[in-house]
Amino acid sequence: MNSQSLWGPLGRPLRAVRGYPRRAPLTLAYVCLLLVSHAWVSQGLSADRAATVLGYLSTNLDNLQDHPLSALLGSALFFDGTLTDVTSTDFVGTLITLGLGVCCFLAWAERRWGKPRAVAVFLGGHVAATLLTAVVITVALQHGWYPAGVRQALDYGVSYGAQTVLAVGTLAFPRRGRLPWAVFVLAWPLGGADWTGPLPDFTTIGHLIAAALGFGLLGVPALRRQRVRAAGLSPATSDFGVHRGAVPESTSPAAGTGTPPSV
């Protein structure tokens, strides 16, 4: 019995895991950073000190007015969730944002477009969704839809950037799977929404805005093409180095003749 038949259907996932550091090194480094920062605030700091750190990095209205860059960039160094309470809804959110959004779809974006564009999509979604949500919060406060305390609410983490990548990741699916995936991306934040008026809680608003940004990016031509992976290959070249629409050499009627096939 050879090794391929021994592993059976596990062979392909195992190969994907083994090749992950090579295919998405930046995403892997980011995931490690998020895990370290999570362990630091949850285990390495006292509860009061952790609350102070996260409170300073929170992207609430007061912080965005006082130290916007520190809040926007610092909040992207942590994830708001749990890795241990597997029966909680917070763990489900962690699986979606950290597991699917960062570990899977950010890695997919890095492999498909390269590091700069993947970072631009993720960080752009994080920043833009945060700022647009702040506008919604400001309007909601003026109309009395949110309590005044929302100005100092704790709001940090990678989920807006992850949500943007999840939406852009619609391109990873075949056409028949894109609509169900888009419905999932829009629906999961609403599952735990807290409605206190005409609007859901601001984090749900933020996730919906991030998803809308990601879906909007699907129309950007540069994101609909894969990057060139090797010299001499066009952007339409697939991950396996075979040009889409090309006739394999073994089946080409002109293979081995030294003359191009007739059109």
Rosetta blueprint (number, residue, H / E / L):
1 M L
2 N L
3 S H
4 Q H
5 S H
6 L H
7 W H
8 G H
9 P H
10 L H
11 G H
12 R H
13 P H
14 L H
15 R H
16 A H
17 V H
18 R H
19 G H
20 Y H
21 P H
22 R H
23 R H
24 A L
25 P H
26 L H
27 T H
28 L H
29 A H
30 Y H
31 V H
32 C H
33 L H
34 L H
35 L H
36 V H
37 S H
38 H H
39 A H
40 W H
41 V H
42 S H
43 Q H
44 G H
45 L L
46 S L
47 A H
48 D H
49 R H
50 A H
51 A H
52 T H
53 V H
54 L H
55 G H
56 Y H
57 L H
58 S L
59 T L
60 N L
61 L H
62 D H
63 N H
64 L H
65 Q H
66 D H
67 H L
68 P H
69 L H
70 S H
71 A H
72 L H
73 L H
74 G H
75 S H
76 A L
77 L L
78 F L
79 F L
80 D L
81 G L
82 T L
83 L L
84 T L
85 D L
86 V L
87 T L
88 S L
89 T H
90 D H
91 F H
92 V H
93 G H
94 T H
95 L H
96 I H
97 T H
98 L H
99 G H
100 L H
101 G H
102 V H
103 C H
104 C H
105 F H
106 L H
107 A H
108 W H
109 A H
110 E H
111 R H
112 R H
113 W H
114 G L
115 K H
116 P H
117 R H
118 A H
119 V H
120 A H
121 V H
122 F H
123 L H
124 G H
125 G H
126 H H
127 V H
128 A H
129 A H
130 T H
131 L H
132 L H
133 T H
134 A H
135 V H
136 V H
137 I H
138 T H
139 V H
140 A H
141 L H
142 Q H
143 H L
144 G L
145 W L
146 Y L
147 P L
148 A H
149 G H
150 V H
151 R H
152 Q H
153 A L
154 L L
155 D L
156 Y L
157 G L
158 V L
159 S H
160 Y H
161 G H
162 A H
163 Q H
164 T H
165 V H
166 L H
167 A H
168 V H
169 G H
170 T H
171 L H
172 A H
173 F L
174 P L
175 R H
176 R H
177 G H
178 R H
179 L H
180 P H
181 W H
182 A H
183 V H
184 F H
185 V H
186 L H
187 A H
188 W H
189 P H
190 L H
191 G H
192 G L
193 A L
194 D L
195 W E
196 T L
197 G L
198 P L
199 L L
200 P E
201 D L
202 F H
203 T H
204 T H
205 I H
206 G H
207 H H
208 L H
209 I H
210 A H
211 A H
212 A H
213 L H
214 G H
215 F H
216 G H
217 L H
218 L L
219 G L
220 V L
221 P H
222 A H
223 L H
224 R H
225 R L
226 Q L
227 R L
228 V L
229 R L
230 A L
231 A L
232 G L
233 L L
234 S L
235 P L
236 A L
237 T E
238 S L
239 D L
240 F L
241 G L
242 V L
243 H E
244 R L
245 G L
246 A L
247 V L
248 P L
249 E L
250 S L
251 T L
252 S L
253 P L
254 A L
255 A L
256 G L
257 T L
258 G L
259 T L
260 P L
261 P L
262 S L
263 V L
